[in-house]
Amino acid sequence: MSVVHGTPQLVPLFPSGSGYAAVAGKAVNSAGVPACASIDPGSWTAGTVAGKALAAGTRSPAAAATARGTAGVDVRTAQVGVALAGPTSVRVVSAPAAAGTGDPGCSVPMTYTWDALPASGAVTLGVPFGSWTVQEKAPDGTWVAIPPARLTAPTNAAGPAVSTPVVTLDPRPLA
């Protein structure tokens, strides 16, 4: 099984002694307006889901760099396994959070796409936290939901992550 993540990027930032924390995905739209709180583990508050107490989510530690320096930053993602049915592209589309999950949601629809995946077998995708519908491109070019039987997602602290047709990826640990 291969793991498919995004391409590492160098992002120039003004030096900050306290550093910068990074999250996977796009937290703001092109105008800089907050668009998707779900992708930020720090946006998930403590709560009870499916009868289990969960602690608040936390971001990865901040990384600082000196002027003209560089720093590596670990970016947390959840992993979703997809059993492929042939050569295809796969995408995840933000979905409304199911009631009682504690998912802070996306105010603007988000889509992340992985193109040119292998012809068969399985891949593991690094996906931002939140609630997502996982889709594949059909031969006619349309996007169709992948059946839950072909998906493997981590079991969240509150229980299974996959429900028809939405995968909820929760970053919070048990309290």
PyMOL CGO cylinders between C-alpha atoms (Angstrom):
from pymol import cmd
from pymol.cgo import CYLINDER

trace = [
    CYLINDER, 0.00, 0.00, 0.00, 1.48, 3.36, -0.94, 0.3, 1, 1, 1, 1, 1, 1,
    CYLINDER, 1.48, 3.36, -0.94, 0.92, 6.55, 1.04, 0.3, 1, 1, 1, 1, 1, 1,
    CYLINDER, 0.92, 6.55, 1.04, 0.00, 9.60, -1.01, 0.3, 1, 1, 1, 1, 1, 1,
    CYLINDER, 0.00, 9.60, -1.01, 0.60, 13.01, 0.57, 0.3, 1, 1, 1, 1, 1, 1,
    CYLINDER, 0.60, 13.01, 0.57, 0.80, 16.50, -0.85, 0.3, 1, 1, 1, 1, 1, 1,
    CYLINDER, 0.80, 16.50, -0.85, 3.99, 17.98, -2.20, 0.3, 1, 1, 1, 1, 1, 1,
    CYLINDER, 3.99, 17.98, -2.20, 6.28, 19.57, 0.40, 0.3, 1, 1, 1, 1, 1, 1,
    CYLINDER, 6.28, 19.57, 0.40, 6.45, 23.33, -0.05, 0.3, 1, 1, 1, 1, 1, 1,
    CYLINDER, 6.45, 23.33, -0.05, 8.77, 26.11, 1.05, 0.3, 1, 1, 1, 1, 1, 1,
    CYLINDER, 8.77, 26.11, 1.05, 6.70, 28.99, 2.43, 0.3, 1, 1, 1, 1, 1, 1,
    CYLINDER, 6.70, 28.99, 2.43, 8.54, 32.27, 3.13, 0.3, 1, 1, 1, 1, 1, 1,
    CYLINDER, 8.54, 32.27, 3.13, 7.43, 33.80, 6.42, 0.3, 1, 1, 1, 1, 1, 1,
    CYLINDER, 7.43, 33.80, 6.42, 8.58, 36.69, 8.56, 0.3, 1, 1, 1, 1, 1, 1,
    CYLINDER, 8.58, 36.69, 8.56, 10.80, 35.34, 11.38, 0.3, 1, 1, 1, 1, 1, 1,
    CYLINDER, 10.80, 35.34, 11.38, 8.88, 34.75, 14.58, 0.3, 1, 1, 1, 1, 1, 1,
    CYLINDER, 8.88, 34.75, 14.58, 10.50, 33.71, 17.83, 0.3, 1, 1, 1, 1, 1, 1,
    CYLINDER, 10.50, 33.71, 17.83, 7.43, 31.74, 18.82, 0.3, 1, 1, 1, 1, 1, 1,
    CYLINDER, 7.43, 31.74, 18.82, 7.33, 30.03, 15.45, 0.3, 1, 1, 1, 1, 1, 1,
    CYLINDER, 7.33, 30.03, 15.45, 4.50, 28.95, 13.21, 0.3, 1, 1, 1, 1, 1, 1,
    CYLINDER, 4.50, 28.95, 13.21, 2.14, 26.01, 13.47, 0.3, 1, 1, 1, 1, 1, 1,
    CYLINDER, 2.14, 26.01, 13.47, 0.98, 24.38, 10.26, 0.3, 1, 1, 1, 1, 1, 1,
    CYLINDER, 0.98, 24.38, 10.26, -2.23, 22.55, 9.43, 0.3, 1, 1, 1, 1, 1, 1,
    CYLINDER, -2.23, 22.55, 9.43, -3.01, 20.40, 6.40, 0.3, 1, 1, 1, 1, 1, 1,
    CYLINDER, -3.01, 20.40, 6.40, -5.44, 21.97, 3.96, 0.3, 1, 1, 1, 1, 1, 1,
    CYLINDER, -5.44, 21.97, 3.96, -6.70, 25.45, 3.27, 0.3, 1, 1, 1, 1, 1, 1,
    CYLINDER, -6.70, 25.45, 3.27, -7.88, 27.27, 6.39, 0.3, 1, 1, 1, 1, 1, 1,
    CYLINDER, -7.88, 27.27, 6.39, -8.81, 30.50, 4.58, 0.3, 1, 1, 1, 1, 1, 1,
    CYLINDER, -8.81, 30.50, 4.58, -10.21, 31.29, 1.14, 0.3, 1, 1, 1, 1, 1, 1,
    CYLINDER, -10.21, 31.29, 1.14, -8.39, 33.38, -1.50, 0.3, 1, 1, 1, 1, 1, 1,
    CYLINDER, -8.39, 33.38, -1.50, -9.59, 36.58, 0.22, 0.3, 1, 1, 1, 1, 1, 1,
    CYLINDER, -9.59, 36.58, 0.22, -8.09, 35.50, 3.57, 0.3, 1, 1, 1, 1, 1, 1,
    CYLINDER, -8.09, 35.50, 3.57, -11.51, 34.81, 5.11, 0.3, 1, 1, 1, 1, 1, 1,
    CYLINDER, -11.51, 34.81, 5.11, -11.71, 31.75, 7.43, 0.3, 1, 1, 1, 1, 1, 1,
    CYLINDER, -11.71, 31.75, 7.43, -13.15, 28.92, 5.39, 0.3, 1, 1, 1, 1, 1, 1,
    CYLINDER, -13.15, 28.92, 5.39, -12.65, 25.59, 7.14, 0.3, 1, 1, 1, 1, 1, 1,
    CYLINDER, -12.65, 25.59, 7.14, -12.14, 25.22, 10.90, 0.3, 1, 1, 1, 1, 1, 1,
    CYLINDER, -12.14, 25.22, 10.90, -12.34, 21.40, 10.66, 0.3, 1, 1, 1, 1, 1, 1,
    CYLINDER, -12.34, 21.40, 10.66, -8.82, 21.05, 9.26, 0.3, 1, 1, 1, 1, 1, 1,
    CYLINDER, -8.82, 21.05, 9.26, -7.27, 22.74, 12.32, 0.3, 1, 1, 1, 1, 1, 1,
    CYLINDER, -7.27, 22.74, 12.32, -6.97, 20.24, 15.20, 0.3, 1, 1, 1, 1, 1, 1,
    CYLINDER, -6.97, 20.24, 15.20, -6.91, 23.23, 17.59, 0.3, 1, 1, 1, 1, 1, 1,
    CYLINDER, -6.91, 23.23, 17.59, -10.47, 24.14, 16.53, 0.3, 1, 1, 1, 1, 1, 1,
    CYLINDER, -10.47, 24.14, 16.53, -11.95, 20.90, 17.88, 0.3, 1, 1, 1, 1, 1, 1,
    CYLINDER, -11.95, 20.90, 17.88, -13.20, 21.58, 21.43, 0.3, 1, 1, 1, 1, 1, 1,
    CYLINDER, -13.20, 21.58, 21.43, -13.48, 19.05, 24.23, 0.3, 1, 1, 1, 1, 1, 1,
    CYLINDER, -13.48, 19.05, 24.23, -16.79, 17.24, 24.29, 0.3, 1, 1, 1, 1, 1, 1,
    CYLINDER, -16.79, 17.24, 24.29, -18.61, 13.96, 24.50, 0.3, 1, 1, 1, 1, 1, 1,
    CYLINDER, -18.61, 13.96, 24.50, -19.20, 11.92, 21.35, 0.3, 1, 1, 1, 1, 1, 1,
    CYLINDER, -19.20, 11.92, 21.35, -20.96, 8.56, 21.32, 0.3, 1, 1, 1, 1, 1, 1,
    CYLINDER, -20.96, 8.56, 21.32, -20.77, 8.51, 25.13, 0.3, 1, 1, 1, 1, 1, 1,
    CYLINDER, -20.77, 8.51, 25.13, -16.98, 9.02, 25.20, 0.3, 1, 1, 1, 1, 1, 1,
    CYLINDER, -16.98, 9.02, 25.20, -15.31, 12.11, 26.69, 0.3, 1, 1, 1, 1, 1, 1,
    CYLINDER, -15.31, 12.11, 26.69, -12.81, 13.65, 24.30, 0.3, 1, 1, 1, 1, 1, 1,
    CYLINDER, -12.81, 13.65, 24.30, -10.11, 16.20, 25.14, 0.3, 1, 1, 1, 1, 1, 1,
    CYLINDER, -10.11, 16.20, 25.14, -9.71, 19.32, 23.02, 0.3, 1, 1, 1, 1, 1, 1,
    CYLINDER, -9.71, 19.32, 23.02, -7.71, 18.88, 19.84, 0.3, 1, 1, 1, 1, 1, 1,
    CYLINDER, -7.71, 18.88, 19.84, -4.19, 20.29, 19.65, 0.3, 1, 1, 1, 1, 1, 1,
    CYLINDER, -4.19, 20.29, 19.65, -2.01, 21.48, 16.81, 0.3, 1, 1, 1, 1, 1, 1,
    CYLINDER, -2.01, 21.48, 16.81, 1.47, 20.15, 16.12, 0.3, 1, 1, 1, 1, 1, 1,
    CYLINDER, 1.47, 20.15, 16.12, 4.20, 22.08, 17.94, 0.3, 1, 1, 1, 1, 1, 1,
    CYLINDER, 4.20, 22.08, 17.94, 5.21, 25.39, 16.36, 0.3, 1, 1, 1, 1, 1, 1,
    CYLINDER, 5.21, 25.39, 16.36, 8.51, 25.62, 14.49, 0.3, 1, 1, 1, 1, 1, 1,
    CYLINDER, 8.51, 25.62, 14.49, 10.64, 28.76, 14.54, 0.3, 1, 1, 1, 1, 1, 1,
    CYLINDER, 10.64, 28.76, 14.54, 13.40, 29.83, 12.16, 0.3, 1, 1, 1, 1, 1, 1,
    CYLINDER, 13.40, 29.83, 12.16, 15.84, 32.71, 12.17, 0.3, 1, 1, 1, 1, 1, 1,
    CYLINDER, 15.84, 32.71, 12.17, 15.92, 35.33, 9.42, 0.3, 1, 1, 1, 1, 1, 1,
    CYLINDER, 15.92, 35.33, 9.42, 16.77, 33.67, 6.08, 0.3, 1, 1, 1, 1, 1, 1,
    CYLINDER, 16.77, 33.67, 6.08, 16.73, 30.32, 7.86, 0.3, 1, 1, 1, 1, 1, 1,
    CYLINDER, 16.73, 30.32, 7.86, 14.50, 27.35, 7.34, 0.3, 1, 1, 1, 1, 1, 1,
    CYLINDER, 14.50, 27.35, 7.34, 12.65, 25.01, 9.66, 0.3, 1, 1, 1, 1, 1, 1,
    CYLINDER, 12.65, 25.01, 9.66, 10.87, 21.74, 9.07, 0.3, 1, 1, 1, 1, 1, 1,
    CYLINDER, 10.87, 21.74, 9.07, 7.30, 21.48, 10.30, 0.3, 1, 1, 1, 1, 1, 1,
    CYLINDER, 7.30, 21.48, 10.30, 5.39, 18.27, 10.87, 0.3, 1, 1, 1, 1, 1, 1,
    CYLINDER, 5.39, 18.27, 10.87, 1.82, 18.56, 9.65, 0.3, 1, 1, 1, 1, 1, 1,
    CYLINDER, 1.82, 18.56, 9.65, -0.72, 16.16, 11.14, 0.3, 1, 1, 1, 1, 1, 1,
    CYLINDER, -0.72, 16.16, 11.14, -3.18, 14.45, 8.82, 0.3, 1, 1, 1, 1, 1, 1,
    CYLINDER, -3.18, 14.45, 8.82, -5.53, 11.53, 9.10, 0.3, 1, 1, 1, 1, 1, 1,
    CYLINDER, -5.53, 11.53, 9.10, -5.07, 8.63, 6.72, 0.3, 1, 1, 1, 1, 1, 1,
    CYLINDER, -5.07, 8.63, 6.72, -7.82, 7.17, 4.59, 0.3, 1, 1, 1, 1, 1, 1,
    CYLINDER, -7.82, 7.17, 4.59, -7.23, 3.89, 2.77, 0.3, 1, 1, 1, 1, 1, 1,
    CYLINDER, -7.23, 3.89, 2.77, -8.90, 3.47, -0.62, 0.3, 1, 1, 1, 1, 1, 1,
    CYLINDER, -8.90, 3.47, -0.62, -9.17, 0.16, -2.48, 0.3, 1, 1, 1, 1, 1, 1,
    CYLINDER, -9.17, 0.16, -2.48, -8.82, 1.17, -6.11, 0.3, 1, 1, 1, 1, 1, 1,
    CYLINDER, -8.82, 1.17, -6.11, -11.01, -0.34, -8.81, 0.3, 1, 1, 1, 1, 1, 1,
    CYLINDER, -11.01, -0.34, -8.81, -8.79, 0.76, -11.70, 0.3, 1, 1, 1, 1, 1, 1,
    CYLINDER, -8.79, 0.76, -11.70, -6.77, 3.78, -12.79, 0.3, 1, 1, 1, 1, 1, 1,
    CYLINDER, -6.77, 3.78, -12.79, -8.51, 6.81, -11.46, 0.3, 1, 1, 1, 1, 1, 1,
    CYLINDER, -8.51, 6.81, -11.46, -8.37, 10.08, -9.58, 0.3, 1, 1, 1, 1, 1, 1,
    CYLINDER, -8.37, 10.08, -9.58, -9.74, 10.34, -6.05, 0.3, 1, 1, 1, 1, 1, 1,
    CYLINDER, -9.74, 10.34, -6.05, -10.98, 13.42, -4.25, 0.3, 1, 1, 1, 1, 1, 1,
    CYLINDER, -10.98, 13.42, -4.25, -12.40, 14.31, -0.87, 0.3, 1, 1, 1, 1, 1, 1,
    CYLINDER, -12.40, 14.31, -0.87, -15.15, 16.93, -0.67, 0.3, 1, 1, 1, 1, 1, 1,
    CYLINDER, -15.15, 16.93, -0.67, -16.05, 18.61, 2.61, 0.3, 1, 1, 1, 1, 1, 1,
    CYLINDER, -16.05, 18.61, 2.61, -19.35, 17.36, 3.97, 0.3, 1, 1, 1, 1, 1, 1,
    CYLINDER, -19.35, 17.36, 3.97, -21.64, 18.81, 6.61, 0.3, 1, 1, 1, 1, 1, 1,
    CYLINDER, -21.64, 18.81, 6.61, -20.62, 17.48, 10.00, 0.3, 1, 1, 1, 1, 1, 1,
    CYLINDER, -20.62, 17.48, 10.00, -22.99, 14.89, 11.41, 0.3, 1, 1, 1, 1, 1, 1,
    CYLINDER, -22.99, 14.89, 11.41, -24.84, 16.03, 14.52, 0.3, 1, 1, 1, 1, 1, 1,
    CYLINDER, -24.84, 16.03, 14.52, -23.03, 15.20, 17.73, 0.3, 1, 1, 1, 1, 1, 1,
    CYLINDER, -23.03, 15.20, 17.73, -19.57, 14.69, 16.19, 0.3, 1, 1, 1, 1, 1, 1,
    CYLINDER, -19.57, 14.69, 16.19, -18.10, 17.97, 17.43, 0.3, 1, 1, 1, 1, 1, 1,
    CYLINDER, -18.10, 17.97, 17.43, -16.68, 18.71, 13.98, 0.3, 1, 1, 1, 1, 1, 1,
    CYLINDER, -16.68, 18.71, 13.98, -16.41, 22.53, 13.73, 0.3, 1, 1, 1, 1, 1, 1,
    CYLINDER, -16.41, 22.53, 13.73, -17.16, 22.35, 9.99, 0.3, 1, 1, 1, 1, 1, 1,
    CYLINDER, -17.16, 22.35, 9.99, -16.26, 24.26, 6.84, 0.3, 1, 1, 1, 1, 1, 1,
    CYLINDER, -16.26, 24.26, 6.84, -18.09, 27.44, 5.92, 0.3, 1, 1, 1, 1, 1, 1,
    CYLINDER, -18.09, 27.44, 5.92, -16.81, 27.21, 2.34, 0.3, 1, 1, 1, 1, 1, 1,
    CYLINDER, -16.81, 27.21, 2.34, -16.79, 23.90, 0.42, 0.3, 1, 1, 1, 1, 1, 1,
    CYLINDER, -16.79, 23.90, 0.42, -13.31, 22.35, 0.25, 0.3, 1, 1, 1, 1, 1, 1,
    CYLINDER, -13.31, 22.35, 0.25, -12.04, 19.78, -2.26, 0.3, 1, 1, 1, 1, 1, 1,
    CYLINDER, -12.04, 19.78, -2.26, -8.67, 18.00, -2.39, 0.3, 1, 1, 1, 1, 1, 1,
    CYLINDER, -8.67, 18.00, -2.39, -7.80, 15.80, -5.39, 0.3, 1, 1, 1, 1, 1, 1,
    CYLINDER, -7.80, 15.80, -5.39, -5.21, 13.05, -5.98, 0.3, 1, 1, 1, 1, 1, 1,
    CYLINDER, -5.21, 13.05, -5.98, -4.67, 12.40, -9.71, 0.3, 1, 1, 1, 1, 1, 1,
    CYLINDER, -4.67, 12.40, -9.71, -3.03, 9.55, -11.63, 0.3, 1, 1, 1, 1, 1, 1,
    CYLINDER, -3.03, 9.55, -11.63, -3.32, 6.91, -8.90, 0.3, 1, 1, 1, 1, 1, 1,
    CYLINDER, -3.32, 6.91, -8.90, -2.19, 3.33, -9.63, 0.3, 1, 1, 1, 1, 1, 1,
    CYLINDER, -2.19, 3.33, -9.63, -4.35, 1.05, -11.75, 0.3, 1, 1, 1, 1, 1, 1,
    CYLINDER, -4.35, 1.05, -11.75, -5.14, -1.36, -8.93, 0.3, 1, 1, 1, 1, 1, 1,
    CYLINDER, -5.14, -1.36, -8.93, -4.43, -2.15, -5.32, 0.3, 1, 1, 1, 1, 1, 1,
    CYLINDER, -4.43, -2.15, -5.32, -4.82, 0.24, -2.46, 0.3, 1, 1, 1, 1, 1, 1,
    CYLINDER, -4.82, 0.24, -2.46, -3.50, 3.65, -1.53, 0.3, 1, 1, 1, 1, 1, 1,
    CYLINDER, -3.50, 3.65, -1.53, -3.49, 5.56, 1.71, 0.3, 1, 1, 1, 1, 1, 1,
    CYLINDER, -3.49, 5.56, 1.71, -4.25, 9.25, 1.39, 0.3, 1, 1, 1, 1, 1, 1,
    CYLINDER, -4.25, 9.25, 1.39, -3.11, 11.89, 3.88, 0.3, 1, 1, 1, 1, 1, 1,
    CYLINDER, -3.11, 11.89, 3.88, -6.36, 13.84, 4.42, 0.3, 1, 1, 1, 1, 1, 1,
    CYLINDER, -6.36, 13.84, 4.42, -7.02, 16.95, 6.55, 0.3, 1, 1, 1, 1, 1, 1,
    CYLINDER, -7.02, 16.95, 6.55, -9.21, 16.50, 9.62, 0.3, 1, 1, 1, 1, 1, 1,
    CYLINDER, -9.21, 16.50, 9.62, -12.95, 17.02, 9.24, 0.3, 1, 1, 1, 1, 1, 1,
    CYLINDER, -12.95, 17.02, 9.24, -15.93, 15.36, 7.55, 0.3, 1, 1, 1, 1, 1, 1,
    CYLINDER, -15.93, 15.36, 7.55, -15.45, 14.29, 3.94, 0.3, 1, 1, 1, 1, 1, 1,
    CYLINDER, -15.45, 14.29, 3.94, -17.19, 12.44, 1.13, 0.3, 1, 1, 1, 1, 1, 1,
    CYLINDER, -17.19, 12.44, 1.13, -14.59, 10.33, -0.72, 0.3, 1, 1, 1, 1, 1, 1,
    CYLINDER, -14.59, 10.33, -0.72, -15.18, 10.17, -4.48, 0.3, 1, 1, 1, 1, 1, 1,
    CYLINDER, -15.18, 10.17, -4.48, -13.51, 8.70, -7.56, 0.3, 1, 1, 1, 1, 1, 1,
    CYLINDER, -13.51, 8.70, -7.56, -13.63, 9.79, -11.16, 0.3, 1, 1, 1, 1, 1, 1,
    CYLINDER, -13.63, 9.79, -11.16, -15.77, 7.46, -13.26, 0.3, 1, 1, 1, 1, 1, 1,
    CYLINDER, -15.77, 7.46, -13.26, -14.80, 6.57, -16.87, 0.3, 1, 1, 1, 1, 1, 1,
    CYLINDER, -14.80, 6.57, -16.87, -17.36, 9.11, -18.14, 0.3, 1, 1, 1, 1, 1, 1,
    CYLINDER, -17.36, 9.11, -18.14, -15.60, 11.89, -16.17, 0.3, 1, 1, 1, 1, 1, 1,
    CYLINDER, -15.60, 11.89, -16.17, -18.21, 12.30, -13.43, 0.3, 1, 1, 1, 1, 1, 1,
    CYLINDER, -18.21, 12.30, -13.43, -17.38, 11.99, -9.73, 0.3, 1, 1, 1, 1, 1, 1,
    CYLINDER, -17.38, 11.99, -9.73, -19.07, 9.22, -7.75, 0.3, 1, 1, 1, 1, 1, 1,
    CYLINDER, -19.07, 9.22, -7.75, -18.95, 8.36, -4.05, 0.3, 1, 1, 1, 1, 1, 1,
    CYLINDER, -18.95, 8.36, -4.05, -16.71, 5.43, -3.16, 0.3, 1, 1, 1, 1, 1, 1,
    CYLINDER, -16.71, 5.43, -3.16, -18.68, 2.78, -1.25, 0.3, 1, 1, 1, 1, 1, 1,
    CYLINDER, -18.68, 2.78, -1.25, -17.70, 2.53, 2.44, 0.3, 1, 1, 1, 1, 1, 1,
    CYLINDER, -17.70, 2.53, 2.44, -16.67, -1.13, 1.89, 0.3, 1, 1, 1, 1, 1, 1,
    CYLINDER, -16.67, -1.13, 1.89, -13.73, 0.18, -0.19, 0.3, 1, 1, 1, 1, 1, 1,
    CYLINDER, -13.73, 0.18, -0.19, -12.61, 2.70, 2.45, 0.3, 1, 1, 1, 1, 1, 1,
    CYLINDER, -12.61, 2.70, 2.45, -10.49, 2.23, 5.52, 0.3, 1, 1, 1, 1, 1, 1,
    CYLINDER, -10.49, 2.23, 5.52, -10.26, 5.15, 7.92, 0.3, 1, 1, 1, 1, 1, 1,
    CYLINDER, -10.26, 5.15, 7.92, -8.78, 5.31, 11.39, 0.3, 1, 1, 1, 1, 1, 1,
    CYLINDER, -8.78, 5.31, 11.39, -11.06, 4.52, 14.26, 0.3, 1, 1, 1, 1, 1, 1,
    CYLINDER, -11.06, 4.52, 14.26, -11.46, 7.79, 16.09, 0.3, 1, 1, 1, 1, 1, 1,
    CYLINDER, -11.46, 7.79, 16.09, -11.33, 7.90, 19.85, 0.3, 1, 1, 1, 1, 1, 1,
    CYLINDER, -11.33, 7.90, 19.85, -15.14, 8.13, 19.82, 0.3, 1, 1, 1, 1, 1, 1,
    CYLINDER, -15.14, 8.13, 19.82, -15.60, 5.16, 17.50, 0.3, 1, 1, 1, 1, 1, 1,
    CYLINDER, -15.60, 5.16, 17.50, -15.61, 4.27, 13.79, 0.3, 1, 1, 1, 1, 1, 1,
    CYLINDER, -15.61, 4.27, 13.79, -14.83, 7.09, 11.37, 0.3, 1, 1, 1, 1, 1, 1,
    CYLINDER, -14.83, 7.09, 11.37, -16.73, 5.81, 8.33, 0.3, 1, 1, 1, 1, 1, 1,
    CYLINDER, -16.73, 5.81, 8.33, -20.47, 6.20, 7.94, 0.3, 1, 1, 1, 1, 1, 1,
    CYLINDER, -20.47, 6.20, 7.94, -22.37, 6.17, 4.69, 0.3, 1, 1, 1, 1, 1, 1,
    CYLINDER, -22.37, 6.17, 4.69, -21.19, 8.15, 2.72, 0.3, 1, 1, 1, 1, 1, 1,
    CYLINDER, -21.19, 8.15, 2.72, -19.17, 10.46, 5.02, 0.3, 1, 1, 1, 1, 1, 1,
    CYLINDER, -19.17, 10.46, 5.02, -15.78, 9.84, 6.66, 0.3, 1, 1, 1, 1, 1, 1,
    CYLINDER, -15.78, 9.84, 6.66, -15.25, 11.91, 9.83, 0.3, 1, 1, 1, 1, 1, 1,
    CYLINDER, -15.25, 11.91, 9.83, -11.61, 12.33, 10.81, 0.3, 1, 1, 1, 1, 1, 1,
    CYLINDER, -11.61, 12.33, 10.81, -11.42, 13.58, 14.40, 0.3, 1, 1, 1, 1, 1, 1,
    CYLINDER, -11.42, 13.58, 14.40, -8.03, 14.65, 15.86, 0.3, 1, 1, 1, 1, 1, 1,
    CYLINDER, -8.03, 14.65, 15.86, -9.09, 14.54, 19.53, 0.3, 1, 1, 1, 1, 1, 1,
    CYLINDER, -9.09, 14.54, 19.53, -7.84, 11.95, 22.04, 0.3, 1, 1, 1, 1, 1, 1,
    CYLINDER, -7.84, 11.95, 22.04, -9.87, 10.46, 24.87, 0.3, 1, 1, 1, 1, 1, 1,
    CYLINDER, -9.87, 10.46, 24.87, -10.03, 12.79, 27.87, 0.3, 1, 1, 1, 1, 1, 1,
]
cmd.load_cgo(trace, "trace")
